[in-house]
């Protein structure tokens, strides 16, 4: 039985044919040549042969993404020449082949009699990607010099499966678009979202902690929420805002360094540069501004919730006239505050001549101790010193006025009685 063999030669896209077209419009074709020999190894010369070309994806027996047929003559040397992509279409679309999704294999089937009774077949891996076609496809979609995209164009940068889109700079992750996390900035959300969810990090080293497991955080600004681990539902806007927060949650910080000293606090609010909570682990606190602020003003008076429904253990105040009499009101000027490059520090200077009126917190604390006022909220001690909640002094002052008024009324009655007695004596 006589058989025929075929020797195949590929002229790949980096060869002479495509090299000439690399800087111009890349053709949607690949050159192909085959030398056909019979069973006696004699050339099949000057004969029409039928050839079917199939491009298979992934393996030598993979899915055929494109199939075409050719009827071509051999020359005196048995050489058949054709262009893959220029034959009679059987199936698929050559222009739509995504050469980046390889590997690809080319299967050839030959009928040496020129028909479609293919008796010879062979499969070879396309070891080199058709660079010109791949470059053409990529350049058509996105160019480093900008793109003009038609309204009907469906080109995009991204993934077509459930995987994050990752951007790098200097081989460091600088952006991540995911279903559950979004990050932009070098080393932002460094953990990569493995144990996190619904976080948004924008800025260099935002949410940088490699042990992060918290979720639903929003950080904008370099190093914002940089140390967070299991903290969740935080909003940090500004460089170094909430920098030391590790496990705290439900906090809001707006301003450079705002709430940067808090580590595990809950439900704190800091607005302004270096607006810090009283204590690093404190919760349910609000701080507006830093120690350099000299004026705090609002258009209307502050309203403090005072509804009965919020209060329990209601009793008559034990602080009144006797307490008020022992307080020492003072006048003073505030010390200046300087920024040393990392934090604000007190100085011994008092360049602001404004006189203020108030109390010394430590002295008031000593006075309160005399009246058995345990767990009172008037004196607050924080990392930056003692504070006085002046609003709480209104009740003792009212109580003092009431007690003083009672004494006045008693004294007035005694005076009236004495005047009446005096009148009687004088009328005799």
PESUL-V86367 format. One record per helix or strand. SS is the DSSP state (a for helix, b for strand). FROM is the first residue (numbers start at 1). TO is the last residue. If there is no record, write none. Layout:
ss=SS from=FROM to=TO
ss=SS from=FROM to=TO
//
This chain:
ss=b from=4 to=11
ss=a from=16 to=19
ss=b from=30 to=38
ss=b from=43 to=43
ss=b from=48 to=57
ss=b from=63 to=74
ss=b from=79 to=84
ss=b from=88 to=92
ss=a from=94 to=96
ss=a from=99 to=101
ss=b from=104 to=111
ss=b from=120 to=125
ss=a from=131 to=141
ss=b from=165 to=169
ss=b from=172 to=177
ss=b from=181 to=184
ss=b from=197 to=197
ss=b from=199 to=202
ss=b from=215 to=215
ss=b from=218 to=220
ss=b from=235 to=237
ss=b from=249 to=249
ss=b from=252 to=254
ss=b from=266 to=266
ss=b from=269 to=271
ss=b from=286 to=288
ss=a from=308 to=310
ss=a from=321 to=326
ss=b from=330 to=332
ss=b from=337 to=339
ss=b from=344 to=346
ss=b from=356 to=358
ss=a from=361 to=369
ss=b from=379 to=382
ss=b from=385 to=388
ss=a from=390 to=427
//
